[in-house]
Amino acid sequence: MVNVNQTKPTLLVLLNDLYSVIKDSFCDMIGVCKSSGELADLLTRAGKNLTSMEIVLMDWSATCVSLTL
């Protein structure tokens, strides 16, 4: 585990161990981008325009996780 910020320790988690992370807590992951989707324009209920993209990360445990940015 690497401690980058002395006031907030870093919790480095393998993708296949994400189930053990407490809900609504923060952790760090290291992986490679296996695939990425196209940019998508979204309109919120409040009328604000947002842009999103879905990516798939994979680490050395061969586990993939889909993320929306």
C-alpha positions in Angstrom: 0.0 0.0 0.0 1.3 3.4 -1.0 0.6 6.5 1.2 0.5 9.5 -1.1 -1.3 11.9 1.2 -0.3 11.8 4.9 -3.8 12.9 6.1 -5.7 10.3 4.0 -4.2 6.8 3.7 -4.6 5.1 0.3 -6.5 1.8 0.1 -5.3 -0.1 -3.0 -7.8 -2.8 -3.9 -7.8 -5.5 -6.6 -10.8 -5.5 -8.8 -11.8 -9.0 -7.7 -11.8 -7.7 -4.1 -14.2 -4.8 -4.6 -17.0 -6.7 -2.9 -15.1 -6.4 0.4 -15.0 -2.5 0.3 -17.6 -0.9 2.5 -20.4 0.8 0.6 -19.9 4.6 0.0 -16.2 4.4 1.0 -13.3 5.3 -1.2 -10.5 3.1 -2.5 -7.9 3.2 -5.2 -7.6 0.8 -8.1 -4.9 0.2 -10.7 -5.9 -1.3 -14.1 -5.7 -0.9 -17.8 -8.5 0.3 -20.0 -9.8 -2.8 -21.9 -12.4 -0.9 -23.8 -14.2 2.5 -24.0 -17.5 3.6 -25.3 -18.5 6.7 -27.3 -19.2 10.0 -25.7 -22.9 10.4 -24.8 -24.7 13.7 -24.2 -27.2 13.5 -21.3 -29.8 16.0 -20.1 -30.5 15.9 -16.3 -33.9 16.5 -14.8 -32.8 19.9 -13.8 -32.1 20.7 -17.5 -28.3 20.6 -17.3 -26.3 19.1 -20.2 -23.7 16.4 -19.2 -21.3 14.3 -21.3 -20.5 10.7 -20.2 -18.5 7.8 -21.4 -18.3 4.2 -20.2 -15.0 2.4 -19.8 -14.0 -1.1 -18.8 -11.0 -1.5 -16.5 -9.1 -4.8 -16.1 -6.3 -5.7 -13.6 -3.9 -8.6 -13.2 -6.7 -10.6 -11.4 -8.4 -10.8 -14.9 -11.5 -9.1 -13.4 -13.3 -6.4 -15.4 -15.2 -3.5 -14.0 -17.4 -1.1 -16.0 -17.3 2.6 -15.0 -19.2 5.6 -16.2 -17.3 8.9 -16.3 
